[in-house]
C-alpha cells in the first residue's frame, strides 16, 4: 500500500475512534472536547507497559494538630456571637478550660477531637462537644456520688435506655466509645425534636424532653421560634445553656492569644474505636500487639477495670490512637510445618526480573512473610534472608520486599 492510502486509512481509524469516545461520553454526561496531543506527547503520556503506576497510599492520617481540632470545633458552632456577656459567672468558672485543652499532661485534646468528630459527623452544632466539660471535665472515668458516671455522666437507667451496656465487671458509661455514641445519637434525636435549636436540645438533655415540651406549651411557644430564656424551666437548666455558651466563647477568644495558639499547634493522635480483637485478654496485651502506650489505653478505657478486657456476652470496643487501630503484621506468623517447599530443580516461581534489578512485592494488610513466600515459591527463611530481616521483624503495609535475589 502506498503512503497516501496508508495515511488516509490511519486518519479514518483515528476519526472513528474519536467519534466512538464522544458517543460514550454523551451516554454518561455532557460531551467534552477531545484532547489534542502530538505523537511525541502521546508517547510521553502513555505509561510504559512494564512500569505499572504506583498504588495510591489511602491510609488515613494518624495524627493532626490541635489547631485543626480547634478550627473544626469553631467552624461547627451554631452560636458564633460572643458580643454579650456570655455569663461572666460561668466564664470565670470555666476559665481553666483553654489551659486544659493545650496541656500536654492530659488526654483532653485528643478526646475533645474525638467528640468533635462524632458531633460533626452527625451534622450537629459543636456546642454539644462541650457537654463533657460541664459534666465530667472530660474525664472518662469520672463518677459522681449521686450515681452518674463517665464523660457524659449518664445515670444507669438513662444509659440502659440508650443501649449502653452495664454488666458485672463492665460499665459502658466509662467507655468513651460507648457513651459518646449513645450521647450523640440522643442529642441528634433531641435536635430534631426541637427544630434544630441547640439551646432547647441541651435543656432537654439536662431536664428531659417532656419537661421542655411542657414549658413550651405553658409559655405558648413552639420550638421553631421559641425564646428559650423565657421558658418556665428550672434555674439549673437555664444555667446549663449559659455554661455551654460561656465555654464556646472562652475557647474562641483564646484564639487571639499567640501563646495559646502556639501551644495548640502540636501533633495529637486521632482516636478511633475498634472492636476488642480475639485472643486479647487485657489492655497490656493489646498495647503490645498494636505497638502503642498501655498507660494511655488504660486512661482512655476505664470501663475495662484494671486493664482487664471485660467479657460481657456481646462485642465491646476500645478507644485507641488511629496509628494503633490496625495491628502490624508479624513476619513469623505461619507455623514452620507449613513452610512451602521450593519447586523441583530449584526453579523459582518468583516474578521475572529485568537484568540485575530484583523484583519487589509491596506488602498489603493481612499478609505475612509466609503467605508472600508461598506466593513466590520461596521459603520464609529465604525471603527473610533476601531482605536482611529476622523472624522478630514486623511487616507493615506499604513495605517493599525483594523477591528476586539481590546481588
Secondary structure, 3 states (H helix, E strand, C coil): CCHHHHHHHHHHHHHHHHHHHHHHHHHHCCCCCCCCCCHHHHHHHCCCCCCCCCCCCCCCCCEEEHHHHHHHHHHCCCCCCCCCCCCHHHHHHCCCHHHHHHCCCCCHHHHHHHHHHHHHHCCCCHHHHHHHHHHHCCCCCCECCCCCECCCCECHHHHHHCCCCEECCEEHHHCHHHHHHHHHHHHHHHHHHCCCCHHHHHHHHHHCHHHHHHHHHHHCCCHHHCCHHHCCCCHHHHHHHHHHHHHHHHHHHHHHCHHHHHHHCCEEECEEEEECCCCCCEHHHHHHHHCCCHHHHHHHCCCCHHHECCCCCCCCEEEEEHHHCCCCEECCCCCHHHCCCCCHHHCCCCCCCECCECCEEECCCCCCHHHHHHHCCCCHHHHHHHCCCCCCCEECCCCEEECCCCC
